[in-house]
Structure formats: structure tokens, C-alpha cells
Amino acid sequence: MSDIAQLLKQMREQREFMVELQAAKDGRPAKRVWLLRPLEAAELHVVATGVSVESLVRFTARWDGFAEDDLIPGGASDKVEYHPDLWRELVGDRRDWAKQCADELVEQISKRAEQRKADSGNS
């Protein structure tokens, strides 16, 4: 990996946070997604227009704990790798998960704004 690619990866990881959608139970792993706090240049748009399913997909980096039978009734228990189209369909049909992710995304934006304000001495 080039130095620039490594730096970009580290920069993105600094903005990444995890949302647990469902705790582990009955021998099944927790269902979790990792979102990216938007870049500051994009934050205003997200706050002004609200968090849509498309923005959730745009700011989702990965997931863990999802199996085929979480996506379709009677599916296999095989682990399913993250794909934006699968996440779009799933979160679009799970209002509770969409709200949980949206609330946490807005919270991360707010925390970043508070930190920037404190860092500039305008608290």
C-alpha cells in the first residue's frame, strides 16, 4: 500500500464509528455497522436535509454479524459480506435500524462540531 493510500485509510478510520443494531443472542453474533462521520464539507448538507437511506448507505463502511437468513426468510446461516445495495434494501425496510444509525450519525456530527469549537477557543 502506498504512503498516500495508507494515510487516506488512517484518515477515514479516524471518522469511523460502530453502531450495534442488535445484541448477540441465541448463539448469533451481534449485528453491527460501521459508519463514517461525514467530512465537514458534507456535514451541513446532511444536517440541513436530514439523514436519508441514501446518506446512510453513503456513510456506511462495513458491517458484521449478518447472515443470509437475516436478509431473506429461510435463507442460509452463512455470513454475508457487506454490499451497499444489500444494506440499502435492508436498512430501507428497517425503520428502527435506520433511525438508530441516523441518530448516531447526527450525534457524531454534533460531537465533532463541539470539539472544533472547543479547539478554536470559542467555547
N, CA, C and O atoms as a GROMACS GRO file, in nm:
protein
  492
    1MET      N    1   0.085  -0.118   0.000
    1MET     CA    2   0.000   0.000   0.000
    1MET      C    3   0.090   0.124   0.000
    1MET      O    4   0.186   0.133   0.077
    2SER      N    5   0.058   0.219  -0.086
    2SER     CA    6   0.140   0.340  -0.094
    2SER      C    7   0.123   0.425   0.032
    2SER      O    8   0.028   0.407   0.109
    3ASP      N    9   0.216   0.516   0.052
    3ASP     CA   10   0.208   0.605   0.168
    3ASP      C   11   0.079   0.686   0.165
    3ASP      O   12   0.016   0.704   0.269
    4ILE      N   13   0.040   0.734   0.048
    4ILE     CA   14  -0.083   0.814   0.038
    4ILE      C   15  -0.204   0.728   0.068
    4ILE      O   16  -0.293   0.771   0.141
    5ALA      N   17  -0.210   0.608   0.013
    5ALA     CA   18  -0.322   0.518   0.040
    5ALA      C   19  -0.331   0.486   0.189
    5ALA      O   20  -0.440   0.480   0.245
    6GLN      N   21  -0.217   0.465   0.252
    6GLN     CA   22  -0.214   0.436   0.395
    6GLN      C   23  -0.264   0.555   0.476
    6GLN      O   24  -0.343   0.539   0.570
    7LEU      N   25  -0.220   0.675   0.440
    7LEU     CA   26  -0.267   0.796   0.509
    7LEU      C   27  -0.417   0.815   0.492
    7LEU      O   28  -0.486   0.847   0.588
    8LEU      N   29  -0.467   0.796   0.372
    8LEU     CA   30  -0.611   0.809   0.348
    8LEU      C   31  -0.691   0.707   0.429
    8LEU      O   32  -0.796   0.739   0.485
    9LYS      N   33  -0.639   0.585   0.435
    9LYS     CA   34  -0.704   0.480   0.515
    9LYS      C   35  -0.710   0.522   0.661
    9LYS      O   36  -0.814   0.507   0.726
   10GLN      N   37  -0.600   0.573   0.714
   10GLN     CA   38  -0.597   0.615   0.854
   10GLN      C   39  -0.689   0.735   0.879
   10GLN      O   40  -0.753   0.743   0.984
   11MET      N   41  -0.695   0.826   0.784
   11MET     CA   42  -0.784   0.942   0.799
   11MET      C   43  -0.930   0.897   0.806
   11MET      O   44  -1.007   0.948   0.887
   12ARG      N   45  -0.968   0.803   0.720
   12ARG     CA   46  -1.106   0.753   0.720
   12ARG      C   47  -1.135   0.678   0.851
   12ARG      O   48  -1.243   0.692   0.908
   13GLU      N   49  -1.039   0.600   0.897
   13GLU     CA   50  -1.059   0.524   1.021
   13GLU      C   51  -1.084   0.616   1.140
   13GLU      O   52  -1.154   0.578   1.234
   14GLN      N   53  -1.026   0.736   1.138
   14GLN     CA   54  -1.049   0.831   1.246
   14GLN      C   55  -1.195   0.878   1.252
   14GLN      O   56  -1.245   0.917   1.357
   15ARG      N   57  -1.263   0.873   1.138
   15ARG     CA   58  -1.402   0.918   1.131
   15ARG      C   59  -1.501   0.803   1.149
   15ARG      O   60  -1.622   0.826   1.151
   16GLU      N   61  -1.452   0.682   1.162
   16GLU     CA   62  -1.536   0.564   1.168
   16GLU      C   63  -1.588   0.540   1.309
   16GLU      O   64  -1.515   0.557   1.406
   17PHE      N   65  -1.714   0.499   1.320
   17PHE     CA   66  -1.772   0.462   1.448
   17PHE      C   67  -1.870   0.347   1.428
   17PHE      O   68  -1.924   0.329   1.319
   18MET      N   69  -1.890   0.270   1.532
   18MET     CA   70  -1.972   0.150   1.525
   18MET      C   71  -2.109   0.173   1.589
   18MET      O   72  -2.122   0.240   1.692
   19VAL      N   73  -2.211   0.117   1.525
   19VAL     CA   74  -2.346   0.118   1.579
   19VAL      C   75  -2.391  -0.027   1.592
   19VAL      O   76  -2.395  -0.101   1.494
   20GLU      N   77  -2.424  -0.068   1.715
   20GLU     CA   78  -2.476  -0.204   1.734
   20GLU      C   79  -2.626  -0.200   1.715
   20GLU      O   80  -2.698  -0.134   1.791
   21LEU      N   81  -2.674  -0.270   1.613
   21LEU     CA   82  -2.815  -0.271   1.580
   21LEU      C   83  -2.892  -0.376   1.658
   21LEU      O   84  -3.010  -0.359   1.689
   22GLN      N   85  -2.824  -0.484   1.689
   22GLN     CA   86  -2.888  -0.594   1.763
   22GLN      C   87  -2.780  -0.668   1.841
   22GLN      O   88  -2.678  -0.707   1.786
   23ALA      N   89  -2.805  -0.686   1.968
   23ALA     CA   90  -2.709  -0.758   2.053
   23ALA      C   91  -2.702  -0.905   2.013
   23ALA      O   92  -2.795  -0.959   1.954
   24ALA      N   93  -2.590  -0.967   2.047
   24ALA     CA   94  -2.575  -1.110   2.023
   24ALA      C   95  -2.679  -1.185   2.106
   24ALA      O   96  -2.705  -1.149   2.221
   25LYS      N   97  -2.738  -1.289   2.047
   25LYS     CA   98  -2.834  -1.371   2.122
   25LYS      C   99  -2.850  -1.506   2.054
   25LYS      O  100  -2.832  -1.520   1.933
   26ASP      N  101  -2.884  -1.603   2.134
   26ASP     CA  102  -2.908  -1.740   2.085
   26ASP      C  103  -2.795  -1.792   1.997
   26ASP      O  104  -2.819  -1.858   1.896
   27GLY      N  105  -2.670  -1.763   2.037
   27GLY     CA  106  -2.555  -1.812   1.962
   27GLY      C  107  -2.528  -1.735   1.834
   27GLY      O  108  -2.437  -1.770   1.759
   28ARG      N  109  -2.605  -1.632   1.808
   28ARG     CA  110  -2.585  -1.549   1.688
   28ARG      C  111  -2.505  -1.425   1.726
   28ARG      O  112  -2.524  -1.369   1.834
   29PRO      N  113  -2.416  -1.383   1.639
   29PRO     CA  114  -2.335  -1.265   1.671
   29PRO      C  115  -2.419  -1.137   1.668
   29PRO      O  116  -2.527  -1.133   1.610
   30ALA      N  117  -2.367  -1.034   1.731
   30ALA     CA  118  -2.431  -0.903   1.726
   30ALA      C  119  -2.430  -0.854   1.582
   30ALA      O  120  -2.341  -0.885   1.504
   31LYS      N  121  -2.533  -0.775   1.549
   31LYS     CA  122  -2.538  -0.712   1.418
   31LYS      C  123  -2.489  -0.569   1.435
   31LYS      O  124  -2.547  -0.491   1.510
   32ARG      N  125  -2.381  -0.537   1.364
   32ARG     CA  126  -2.318  -0.407   1.380
   32ARG      C  127  -2.284  -0.349   1.244
   32ARG      O  128  -2.253  -0.421   1.149
   33VAL      N  129  -2.290  -0.217   1.236
   33VAL     CA  130  -2.244  -0.145   1.117
   33VAL      C  131  -2.144  -0.040   1.161
   33VAL      O  132  -2.153   0.014   1.271
   34TRP      N  133  -2.051  -0.011   1.074
   34TRP     CA  134  -1.953   0.095   1.098
   34TRP      C  135  -1.982   0.206   0.999
   34TRP      O  136  -1.980   0.186   0.877
   35LEU      N  137  -2.010   0.323   1.052
   35LEU     CA  138  -2.038   0.440   0.971
   35LEU      C  139  -1.920   0.535   0.975
   35LEU      O  140  -1.836   0.528   1.064
   36LEU      N  141  -1.915   0.623   0.876
   36LEU     CA  142  -1.813   0.727   0.871
   36LEU      C  143  -1.881   0.861   0.899
   36LEU      O  144  -1.980   0.896   0.835
   37ARG      N  145  -1.826   0.936   0.995
   37ARG     CA  146  -1.876   1.072   1.011
   37ARG      C  147  -1.845   1.144   0.882
   37ARG      O  148  -1.734   1.133   0.829
   38PRO      N  149  -1.942   1.218   0.828
   38PRO     CA  150  -1.916   1.289   0.702
   38PRO      C  151  -1.802   1.389   0.718
   38PRO      O  152  -1.776   1.440   0.827
   39LEU      N  153  -1.735   1.415   0.608
   39LEU     CA  154  -1.637   1.522   0.607
   39LEU      C  155  -1.709   1.652   0.641
   39LEU      O  156  -1.828   1.666   0.611
   40GLU      N  157  -1.640   1.744   0.703
   40GLU     CA  158  -1.704   1.869   0.745
   40GLU      C  159  -1.775   1.939   0.630
   40GLU      O  160  -1.880   2.000   0.650
   41ALA      N  161  -1.719   1.933   0.511
   41ALA     CA  162  -1.780   1.999   0.396
   41ALA      C  163  -1.917   1.939   0.362
   41ALA      O  164  -2.001   2.007   0.304
   42ALA      N  165  -1.940   1.814   0.398
   42ALA     CA  166  -2.067   1.749   0.369
   42ALA      C  167  -2.163   1.752   0.488
   42ALA      O  168  -2.281   1.722   0.473
   43GLU      N  169  -2.114   1.789   0.606
   43GLU     CA  170  -2.198   1.786   0.726
   43GLU      C  171  -2.318   1.878   0.716
   43GLU      O  172  -2.429   1.840   0.754
   44LEU      N  173  -2.298   1.998   0.666
   44LEU     CA  174  -2.407   2.095   0.659
   44LEU      C  175  -2.522   2.041   0.575
   44LEU      O  176  -2.638   2.056   0.612
   45HIS      N  177  -2.490   1.978   0.464
   45HIS     CA  178  -2.594   1.920   0.379
   45HIS      C  179  -2.672   1.812   0.453
   45HIS      O  180  -2.795   1.807   0.446
   46VAL      N  181  -2.601   1.725   0.523
   46VAL     CA  182  -2.666   1.617   0.597
   46VAL      C  183  -2.758   1.674   0.706
   46VAL      O  184  -2.871   1.628   0.722
   47VAL      N  185  -2.708   1.773   0.780
   47VAL     CA  186  -2.788   1.832   0.887
   47VAL      C  187  -2.907   1.908   0.830
   47VAL      O  188  -3.017   1.900   0.884
   48ALA      N  189  -2.885   1.982   0.721
   48ALA     CA  190  -2.991   2.065   0.663
   48ALA      C  191  -3.101   1.982   0.598
   48ALA      O  192  -3.218   2.018   0.605
   49THR      N  193  -3.064   1.872   0.534
   49THR     CA  194  -3.162   1.793   0.459
   49THR      C  195  -3.211   1.671   0.535
   49THR      O  196  -3.308   1.607   0.494
   50GLY      N  197  -3.146   1.637   0.644
   50GLY     CA  198  -3.182   1.517   0.717
   50GLY      C  199  -3.105   1.397   0.665
   50GLY      O  200  -3.042   1.402   0.560
   51VAL      N  201  -3.112   1.291   0.740
   51VAL     CA  202  -3.038   1.169   0.704
   51VAL      C  203  -3.134   1.077   0.629
   51VAL      O  204  -3.234   1.032   0.683
   52SER      N  205  -3.101   1.050   0.505
   52SER     CA  206  -3.182   0.962   0.420
   52SER      C  207  -3.120   0.822   0.416
   52SER      O  208  -3.008   0.801   0.463
   53VAL      N  209  -3.194   0.729   0.361
   53VAL     CA  210  -3.138   0.595   0.341
   53VAL      C  211  -3.014   0.605   0.253
   53VAL      O  212  -2.914   0.537   0.278
   54GLU      N  213  -3.018   0.688   0.150
   54GLU     CA  214  -2.902   0.702   0.062
   54GLU      C  215  -2.780   0.755   0.137
   54GLU      O  216  -2.668   0.710   0.113
   55SER      N  217  -2.802   0.850   0.228
   55SER     CA  218  -2.687   0.900   0.303
   55SER      C  219  -2.635   0.794   0.400
   55SER      O  220  -2.515   0.786   0.423
   56LEU      N  221  -2.724   0.714   0.456
   56LEU     CA  222  -2.677   0.605   0.541
   56LEU      C  223  -2.590   0.508   0.462
   56LEU      O  224  -2.486   0.463   0.510
   57VAL      N  225  -2.632   0.476   0.341
   57VAL     CA  226  -2.552   0.386   0.256
   57VAL      C  227  -2.419   0.453   0.223
   57VAL      O  228  -2.314   0.389   0.228
   58ARG      N  229  -2.425   0.580   0.188
   58ARG     CA  230  -2.303   0.653   0.151
   58ARG      C  231  -2.201   0.654   0.264
   58ARG      O  232  -2.080   0.646   0.239
   59PHE      N  233  -2.247   0.665   0.388
   59PHE     CA  234  -2.157   0.678   0.502
   59PHE      C  235  -2.135   0.547   0.577
   59PHE      O  236  -2.077   0.547   0.686
   60THR      N  237  -2.180   0.435   0.522
   60THR     CA  238  -2.155   0.305   0.584
   60THR      C  239  -2.030   0.244   0.524
   60THR      O  240  -2.018   0.232   0.402
   61ALA      N  241  -1.938   0.204   0.610
   61ALA     CA  242  -1.811   0.148   0.566
   61ALA      C  243  -1.814  -0.005   0.560
   61ALA      O  244  -1.755  -0.065   0.470
   62ARG      N  245  -1.883  -0.067   0.656
   62ARG     CA  246  -1.882  -0.213   0.663
   62ARG      C  247  -1.988  -0.259   0.763
   62ARG      O  248  -2.050  -0.178   0.832
   63TRP      N  249  -2.008  -0.389   0.769
   63TRP     CA  250  -2.097  -0.447   0.869
   63TRP      C  251  -2.040  -0.577   0.919
   63TRP      O  252  -1.943  -0.629   0.863
   64ASP      N  253  -2.100  -0.629   1.024
   64ASP     CA  254  -2.057  -0.757   1.081
   64ASP      C  255  -2.177  -0.824   1.145
   64ASP      O  256  -2.265  -0.756   1.200
   65GLY      N  257  -2.182  -0.956   1.138
   65GLY     CA  258  -2.285  -1.031   1.208
   65GLY      C  259  -2.409  -1.059   1.124
   65GLY      O  260  -2.508  -1.108   1.178
   66PHE      N  261  -2.407  -1.030   0.997
   66PHE     CA  262  -2.523  -1.051   0.912
   66PHE      C  263  -2.508  -1.182   0.834
   66PHE      O  264  -2.402  -1.212   0.780
   67ALA      N  265  -2.617  -1.257   0.831
   67ALA     CA  266  -2.621  -1.382   0.757
   67ALA      C  267  -2.735  -1.374   0.655
   67ALA      O  268  -2.820  -1.285   0.661
   68GLU      N  269  -2.734  -1.467   0.563
   68GLU     CA  270  -2.836  -1.468   0.458
   68GLU      C  271  -2.977  -1.472   0.517
   68GLU      O  272  -3.068  -1.406   0.466
   69ASP      N  273  -2.995  -1.548   0.625
   69ASP     CA  274  -3.130  -1.557   0.682
   69ASP      C  275  -3.172  -1.429   0.754
   69ASP      O  276  -3.288  -1.417   0.794
   70ASP      N  277  -3.082  -1.334   0.773
   70ASP     CA  278  -3.119  -1.201   0.822
   70ASP      C  279  -3.179  -1.117   0.709
   70ASP      O  280  -3.254  -1.023   0.733
   71LEU      N  281  -3.144  -1.153   0.587
   71LEU     CA  282  -3.188  -1.077   0.470
   71LEU      C  283  -3.313  -1.134   0.407
   71LEU      O  284  -3.399  -1.060   0.359
   72ILE      N  285  -3.323  -1.266   0.406
   72ILE     CA  286  -3.441  -1.331   0.349
   72ILE      C  287  -3.485  -1.446   0.439
   72ILE      O  288  -3.402  -1.525   0.484
   73PRO      N  289  -3.616  -1.456   0.465
   73PRO     CA  290  -3.666  -1.566   0.548
   73PRO      C  291  -3.630  -1.701   0.485
   73PRO      O  292  -3.646  -1.722   0.365
   74GLY      N  293  -3.583  -1.791   0.568
   74GLY     CA  294  -3.546  -1.924   0.520
   74GLY      C  295  -3.410  -1.931   0.453
   74GLY      O  296  -3.372  -2.036   0.401
   75GLY      N  297  -3.337  -1.820   0.454
   75GLY     CA  298  -3.203  -1.818   0.393
   75GLY      C  299  -3.106  -1.898   0.477
   75GLY      O  300  -3.138  -1.940   0.588
   76ALA      N  301  -2.990  -1.919   0.423
   76ALA     CA  302  -2.885  -1.994   0.492
   76ALA      C  303  -2.830  -1.910   0.607
   76ALA      O  304  -2.849  -1.789   0.613
   77SER      N  305  -2.761  -1.977   0.697
   77SER     CA  306  -2.699  -1.906   0.810
   77SER      C  307  -2.558  -1.859   0.775
   77SER      O  308  -2.482  -1.817   0.863
   78ASP      N  309  -2.523  -1.867   0.648
   78ASP     CA  310  -2.390  -1.826   0.602
   78ASP      C  311  -2.374  -1.674   0.617
   78ASP      O  312  -2.466  -1.597   0.591
   79LYS      N  313  -2.254  -1.635   0.659
   79LYS     CA  314  -2.221  -1.494   0.673
   79LYS      C  315  -2.229  -1.426   0.536
   79LYS      O  316  -2.190  -1.483   0.434
   80VAL      N  317  -2.281  -1.303   0.536
   80VAL     CA  318  -2.292  -1.225   0.412
   80VAL      C  319  -2.200  -1.104   0.424
   80VAL      O  320  -2.208  -1.028   0.521
   81GLU      N  321  -2.113  -1.087   0.326
   81GLU     CA  322  -2.024  -0.972   0.323
   81GLU      C  323  -2.103  -0.846   0.292
   81GLU      O  324  -2.205  -0.850   0.222
   82TYR      N  325  -2.055  -0.735   0.345
   82TYR     CA  326  -2.122  -0.607   0.322
   82TYR      C  327  -2.123  -0.572   0.173
   82TYR      O  328  -2.023  -0.588   0.102
   83HIS      N  329  -2.237  -0.523   0.129
   83HIS     CA  330  -2.250  -0.466  -0.004
   83HIS      C  331  -2.350  -0.351   0.006
   83HIS      O  332  -2.456  -0.367   0.066
   84PRO      N  333  -2.319  -0.236  -0.051
   84PRO     CA  334  -2.408  -0.120  -0.037
   84PRO      C  335  -2.551  -0.146  -0.083
   84PRO      O  336  -2.645  -0.095  -0.022
   85ASP      N  337  -2.570  -0.224  -0.189
   85ASP     CA  338  -2.706  -0.250  -0.237
   85ASP      C  339  -2.784  -0.335  -0.138
   85ASP      O  340  -2.904  -0.314  -0.120
   86LEU      N  341  -2.718  -0.432  -0.075
   86LEU     CA  342  -2.785  -0.512   0.028
   86LEU      C  343  -2.823  -0.425   0.147
   86LEU      O  344  -2.933  -0.435   0.200
   87TRP      N  345  -2.730  -0.339   0.190
   87TRP     CA  346  -2.756  -0.251   0.304
   87TRP      C  347  -2.869  -0.153   0.272
   87TRP      O  348  -2.954  -0.128   0.357
   88ARG      N  349  -2.871  -0.098   0.150
   88ARG     CA  350  -2.977  -0.006   0.110
   88ARG      C  351  -3.115  -0.073   0.124
   88ARG      O  352  -3.208  -0.015   0.179
   89GLU      N  353  -3.125  -0.194   0.075
   89GLU     CA  354  -3.252  -0.267   0.080
   89GLU      C  355  -3.289  -0.301   0.225
   89GLU      O  356  -3.405  -0.287   0.264
   90LEU      N  357  -3.191  -0.345   0.303
   90LEU     CA  358  -3.217  -0.386   0.441
   90LEU      C  359  -3.252  -0.267   0.530
   90LEU      O  360  -3.355  -0.270   0.598
   91VAL      N  361  -3.169  -0.164   0.530
   91VAL     CA  362  -3.195  -0.050   0.618
   91VAL      C  363  -3.317   0.028   0.571
   91VAL      O  364  -3.384   0.093   0.652
   92GLY      N  365  -3.345   0.024   0.442
   92GLY     CA  366  -3.464   0.090   0.390
   92GLY      C  367  -3.593   0.025   0.437
   92GLY      O  368  -3.699   0.088   0.436
   93ASP      N  369  -3.584  -0.101   0.478
   93ASP     CA  370  -3.702  -0.175   0.525
   93ASP      C  371  -3.701  -0.195   0.676
   93ASP      O  372  -3.788  -0.263   0.730
   94ARG      N  373  -3.603  -0.137   0.744
   94ARG     CA  374  -3.594  -0.146   0.890
   94ARG      C  375  -3.587  -0.005   0.948
   94ARG      O  376  -3.478   0.047   0.975
   95ARG      N  377  -3.702   0.056   0.968
   95ARG     CA  378  -3.708   0.194   1.018
   95ARG      C  379  -3.634   0.208   1.149
   95ARG      O  380  -3.569   0.310   1.172
   96ASP      N  381  -3.642   0.108   1.236
   96ASP     CA  382  -3.574   0.116   1.365
   96ASP      C  383  -3.422   0.124   1.349
   96ASP      O  384  -3.356   0.202   1.418
   97TRP      N  385  -3.367   0.045   1.257
   97TRP     CA  386  -3.223   0.049   1.234
   97TRP      C  387  -3.184   0.179   1.165
   97TRP      O  388  -3.081   0.238   1.197
   98ALA      N  389  -3.266   0.223   1.070
   98ALA     CA  390  -3.237   0.349   1.001
   98ALA      C  391  -3.233   0.464   1.100
   98ALA      O  392  -3.144   0.548   1.094
   99LYS      N  393  -3.330   0.468   1.191
   99LYS     CA  394  -3.335   0.576   1.290
   99LYS      C  395  -3.215   0.568   1.384
   99LYS      O  396  -3.154   0.670   1.416
  100GLN      N  397  -3.181   0.448   1.428
  100GLN     CA  398  -3.067   0.430   1.518
  100GLN      C  399  -2.938   0.480   1.452
  100GLN      O  400  -2.859   0.551   1.514
  101CYS      N  401  -2.918   0.444   1.326
  101CYS     CA  402  -2.797   0.488   1.254
  101CYS      C  403  -2.800   0.638   1.229
  101CYS      O  404  -2.698   0.705   1.246
  102ALA      N  405  -2.915   0.691   1.190
  102ALA     CA  406  -2.927   0.834   1.164
  102ALA      C  407  -2.902   0.915   1.290
  102ALA      O  408  -2.831   1.015   1.286
  103ASP      N  409  -2.960   0.872   1.401
  103ASP     CA  410  -2.940   0.942   1.528
  103ASP      C  411  -2.793   0.944   1.567
  103ASP      O  412  -2.742   1.047   1.612
  104GLU      N  413  -2.725   0.833   1.550
  104GLU     CA  414  -2.584   0.826   1.586
  104GLU      C  415  -2.498   0.908   1.490
  104GLU      O  416  -2.399   0.969   1.531
  105LEU      N  417  -2.536   0.910   1.363
  105LEU     CA  418  -2.462   0.991   1.266
  105LEU      C  419  -2.471   1.139   1.303
  105LEU      O  420  -2.371   1.210   1.301
  106VAL      N  421  -2.591   1.186   1.335
  106VAL     CA  422  -2.609   1.326   1.375
  106VAL      C  423  -2.535   1.354   1.505
  106VAL      O  424  -2.478   1.462   1.521
  107GLU      N  425  -2.534   1.259   1.598
  107GLU     CA  426  -2.461   1.275   1.724
  107GLU      C  427  -2.311   1.291   1.698
  107GLU      O  428  -2.246   1.375   1.759
  108GLN      N  429  -2.257   1.211   1.607
  108GLN     CA  430  -2.114   1.221   1.574
  108GLN      C  431  -2.082   1.356   1.509
  108GLN      O  432  -1.977   1.413   1.536
  109ILE      N  433  -2.171   1.405   1.425
  109ILE     CA  434  -2.152   1.537   1.364
  109ILE      C  435  -2.152   1.644   1.472
  109ILE      O  436  -2.068   1.734   1.470
  110SER      N  437  -2.245   1.634   1.567
  110SER     CA  438  -2.254   1.732   1.676
  110SER      C  439  -2.129   1.728   1.763
  110SER      O  440  -2.076   1.833   1.800
  111LYS      N  441  -2.083   1.609   1.796
  111LYS     CA  442  -1.961   1.596   1.877
  111LYS      C  443  -1.842   1.659   1.807
  111LYS      O  444  -1.760   1.726   1.870
  112ARG      N  445  -1.832   1.637   1.677
  112ARG     CA  446  -1.721   1.694   1.600
  112ARG      C  447  -1.729   1.847   1.603
  112ARG      O  448  -1.627   1.914   1.622
  113ALA      N  449  -1.848   1.903   1.586
  113ALA     CA  450  -1.864   2.049   1.587
  113ALA      C  451  -1.828   2.106   1.723
  113ALA      O  452  -1.762   2.210   1.732
  114GLU      N  453  -1.870   2.038   1.830
  114GLU     CA  454  -1.836   2.083   1.966
  114GLU      C  455  -1.685   2.079   1.989
  114GLU      O  456  -1.628   2.170   2.049
  115GLN      N  457  -1.620   1.973   1.940
  115GLN     CA  458  -1.476   1.959   1.956
  115GLN      C  459  -1.402   2.068   1.879
  115GLN      O  460  -1.307   2.127   1.930
  116ARG      N  461  -1.447   2.095   1.757
  116ARG     CA  462  -1.383   2.200   1.676
  116ARG      C  463  -1.399   2.336   1.743
  116ARG      O  464  -1.307   2.418   1.743
  117LYS      N  465  -1.516   2.361   1.801
  117LYS     CA  466  -1.542   2.488   1.870
  117LYS      C  467  -1.450   2.500   1.993
  117LYS      O  468  -1.390   2.605   2.017
  118ALA      N  469  -1.440   2.392   2.070
  118ALA     CA  470  -1.354   2.393   2.188
  118ALA      C  471  -1.207   2.410   2.148
  118ALA      O  472  -1.132   2.483   2.214
  119ASP      N  473  -1.167   2.345   2.041
  119ASP     CA  474  -1.028   2.355   1.995
  119ASP      C  475  -0.992   2.497   1.948
  119ASP      O  476  -0.877   2.539   1.958
  120SER      N  477  -1.092   2.569   1.899
  120SER     CA  478  -1.066   2.704   1.850
  120SER      C  479  -1.073   2.808   1.960
  120SER      O  480  -1.044   2.926   1.938
  121GLY      N  481  -1.112   2.764   2.082
  121GLY     CA  482  -1.120   2.856   2.196
  121GLY      C  483  -1.248   2.935   2.200
  121GLY      O  484  -1.257   3.033   2.274
  122ASN      N  485  -1.347   2.895   2.124
  122ASN     CA  486  -1.477   2.964   2.122
  122ASN      C  487  -1.584   2.885   2.196
  122ASN      O  488  -1.695   2.869   2.145
  123SER      N  489  -1.553   2.836   2.313
  123SER     CA  490  -1.647   2.752   2.386
  123SER      C  491  -1.752   2.826   2.459
  123SER      O  492  -1.837   2.766   2.524
   0.00000   0.00000   0.00000
